[in-house]
Amino acid sequence: MTASRLAIKIDVDTDRGTREGVPPLAALLKRHRVPATFLFSLGPDNTGRAIRRIFRPGFFSKVSRTSVVSTYGLRTLMNGVVLPGPNIAKKNAAIMRAVADDGFETGIHCWDHVFWQDKLFSLSEARVAEEFGKAARAYHEIFGKAAKTAGAAGWQANAASLAAYDAAGLDYASDVRGGAPFFPVAGGRRFKTMQIPTTLPTLDELMGRPDYPMEGLADELLSRLAPGRLDVYTIHAEIEGMSMIDWFGRFLSRAKERGVEFVSLAAEAAALNARRADVPFAALEQGEIDGRSGTLAVRGAVLNEVAA
């Protein structure tokens, strides 16, 4: 029987998540010998400005389920509002380099998480390129080389952000929810940076819901794996790296008991890029995901003919 293949992607959103969530996550994954891709926020932590999302449908439901104050901490929730947002990369460069030294793939999550997540669609293509460029330069300063992967804050992506990825020469990106790897088409343009979508729900989309009791969440997630398919599970340093790290350790053990094969996103991307003609073009669209407020990038229909 073909084994299920699962890749772990880690979004690191905040200063606190970098300091307190990343080191234990790296240690846990190393102990389990599980590869993972850490995507870092590299500019100011302005998490407090996310209060503007209170008008989004579903926002209060998620806040009440995931206990935002205990997850992020009061200090983090004041960043960018009452207190100046600390520069995450400058404060935590040694932690980030240690992750790479431990053999994990690293990449770009964003420069300013709240700004990208809330403002991307109001920005010009030049302004988007500038924002991504700041993150790319910070990454190079830390690691001494160019980033080869990125995954957008809040799964917010459009033609302008895809153009920035192409200009940066990324090997692949992971901005999208649902479906198999594809080359994105948006705004009447086709792009050369392959997307490898997140296929599983995130923990914060399920936890706290009566229909998904905590004691059964690991099995719920594992039941959604499809043998032979590449599945991607996005976790967060602020959740699975902190209050839910024991749960995540049990999830890894449970997955191994079920024969799940943990794979590297970098290796999967390299193999797919070696046979690019087999990877389809598909629309990058905006849609909704159960358990998450607002819209985000989703994989649309396969397109055989697109504008040049």
N, C-alpha and C positions, 0 to 999 in steps of 0.2 A: 504493500500500500504506500502511495506517495505521501511523504511527510508534509505537514503544514510548515510554511516558511514565514518567519516573523522578524521584522526589523524594528528596532527601537529608536525613536527620534525624541530628543529631549529639548524642549523649549525653555530657555532661561530668560525670564522676563525682568527680573529686578536685581537690585544690589543685594538685598538680603538672600534671595534665592541663589545668587552666585556664591556668596560667602558661606551660607549655612546649608544649602541644599545640594550644591554640586559635589563637594568633597565626599559626603557619605554615599551619594549615588554612584560616583566613580568607583569607590571602594567596593560597594555591593556588586556592581556589574563585573568588576575585575575578579571578585571572589567567585562569582558564578560563571566566569569566562564567557560573558555575553557581550558581543560588540554593540556599540551604540554611537549615535551621532549627536553631539552637543552643539546646539545653535545658540550663540550668545547675543544678548543685547549689549551694545558697545558704547552707548552714549549716556545721556542723562536719564536717571530714574525719576520720571515724572508721574509715577503711578497715581498720585492723588488727583490728577486732572481727569482721571477716568470717571469721576463723579458726573461728568456731562452725559454719561450713558443712561442715566436714570430714566430718560424718556423713551428708551428703546423697549419694544415689547419683549417680555420675558426676562428683563434685567433683574427685577426684584425677586422673581422666583429663583433665579440662579444664586443671587446673593444670599438669600435665606437658606438655601440648601447647602452651600459650600462654606459658610461661616467665613466671610471675607476678612474680618478683623483678625481672627486667629490664624488664618492662612498666611496673610501678608504682613500682619503686625501693624500696630498703630503708627509707628515711625514711618513705615513705607507708605501708608495711606496719606501721610502729610507731605510726602515728597512732591515738589513741584507746585505746592499750594501754600502751605504754612512755612515749609522749609525748602531751601534750594535743593533741586534734584542732584544727588551725587553722581559723578561720572563713573559709571560701572567699570569700564575697561581700565581706567587709571587706578582705581582702588583695588582691582582684583586681577591684574595681569598675571601675577604669579599662580593664582588658582587656575586660570585658564590654560596657561602653559603646562601646568602639571597634568591636566586632563590629556593634552596631546602627548606628553611624555609617557603617559600610561598606555598609549596606543589607540586611543579613541579618535575617531574623526571629529573635527570641529568645523564650524561654519558660522555664517551670519544669520542672526534672527532679525536684527534691526539696529538702527541708531537710537531713535527715541520711540519706544514701544507705543505709547499712547498717541503720539503725533501720527505715526504711520497708520495705526489701526483706525483712528478717527478721521483722518484728513486726507488719506491717499486719493480719494476720488475727486477732491477739490483742487488738486495740485496739477500744474503743467508737467509735461514730460521732462522738461529741463529741471524743474524743481524736484521731481522724483529721483532723477539721476543724481542730483546734488545730495539728496538725503541718503541714498544708498552709497554714494561715493564716500561720505563721511564714515560710514560703517566699514567700508572696504579698506580705507586708509588706516583706521584704528586696528582692524584685524591684522593688517600687514605689519604694523608697528609691534604688535604683541608676538606674532608667530614668525615673522621674518619671511613670509611668503604670502602670495595672494590666496584668498579664499576660493574654494572650488565648489562650494554648495551654500545654499541659503534656503530659509523657510520663513515666510513673511509673518509678521506679528498679526495675530488674529485671523490668519488665513485671508488676508486682504491682498488681492492681486488684480492687476488690470494690464492693458497693453503697455502703459508707461513703465510699470515695474518689470514686465517681461523684457522690454527693450533694454532696461538697465542691466538685467542679468546677461543678456546676449553681449552687451558691450563689455561686461566684466569677464567674459569667457568662462562662465561657470560650467562645470561638468554636468550638473543637474540641479534641480530645485525641488522643494516639497512645500508648495503653497496651497495645495488643493485638497479637497475632501472627496473621497469616493472614487472607485474604479481603478483600472490598470494604468501603468505608465503610458504617457502620451506626449507628443509635441503639441504645445498649445497654439490655438488660433484665437485672436481677440482683436477687436477693432478692424477687422478685415485684413489682418496681417498674420502671417505664420512666423513662429519663433523657433530658434534652434536649441534653446536650453530645455531639455526634457524635464517634465514634471513627473515625480513619483508620489502619488497621493497618499494621504492618511486614509486608511480603510476602516479602522475601528473607532468607536466612540471614545472620547477621552474620559478619564475617571470623573472629572468634575461635571460632565454631562449626565452621568448616571447616579452618582452618589447622592444620598438624601432623598431619593424618590421611592415611594412605597412599592412601586412595581419592580424595583431593583434593590432588594435587601442587600446590605453590605456584605453579609457572610456569603452571598452567592455571586458577587461581582466578578471574581476571578474566573469562575466557570462560565458565567455569562459572556465575558469577553472571549474566552477561548472557544466557546461554542460557535462564534462567528468566523473563525478561521476556516479557510477553504483549502483542502489539500492540493498542493501543486501551485497555488497562487501565491504571489508575493503580497503579504499583508504588512501594514505599517501601523504601529501603535505610537501615538504621540503622548508623552508624559511631560510633566512640568516639574522643574526643580523646586518650585514653591509648594508643591503638593506631595508627589511621590518621593521627593528628596527630603521632605521634612516630616510633617505630621503623619503621612501615609507610607513612610519608608518600610515599616515592618510589613504592611500589607503588600507592598511591591515585592519585597523579598519572597513572600509566600506565593505571589503570582508567578515569579520566575521559577520557583521550585515546582509549582503545580504544572506549569507549561512543560517543563522538562519531563515530568512524570508522564505526560500525555504524548511525549515524543516530538514536541515542537522543535524545529530546527531554527535557531536564532542566526540571522544572517546580517551582513554588513550592507548598509545602504550604498556605501562607496563601491563595494565590489559588485553589487547588483547593477548600479549605474554604469560601471565600466563594461560589464557584459552586455548590457542593453545598447550602449553607445557603439559597441563593436559590430552590432547588427542593426543599425539605425533604420534600415529599410523595412524592418519587421515591426517597428514601433509606429502606430498610427498617429495622424494628426486628429485632434479633437478640439471642440470648442471649450474655452475657459469661460464659464458663466458665473453668475451670482445666484446663490440660492440659500435656503435655510437648512439648518441641521437641528434635529430634535435635541432639546436640552441646552441649546446655546442661543443667546439673543442676537438679533441682527442678521445681516446677510454676510456671506463669505464665498470664497472661490470654490466652485464645484466643477467636476468634469462633466462636460456635456456630450453631445452626439459626436460620433466619428465623422470626419469630413474628408471626402475624397478630393474635392476641388475647392481651393480657397484662393483669395486674391494674392497676387505676388507681393 
